[in-house]
Amino acid sequence: MSTPKTIYPQSEARRLREQPCIHCGKLSRISRNVQDDGVGKLDPDVSVMWYCPNNLCDGHDGFSIETL
């Protein structure tokens, strides 16, 4: 089983945009959260997930678009 990729460098995460839901195809919003490691890196890690707007869809609880 593959592991979903949810952590990106901030410089890469800024370029990510809304994506179609992998379950139903609706355009899904992106959520970015900086992972505070307390070090103050120039390019910190960011947790990225997409959320489908359809409440009945499996993607409503979040999905990723890449795997490791």
Secondary structure, DSSP 8 states (H G I E B T S, - for coil): ---B--EEEHHHHTT---EE-TTT--EEEEEEEE---SS--SS-EEEEEEE-S-TTSGGGG-B-S-B-
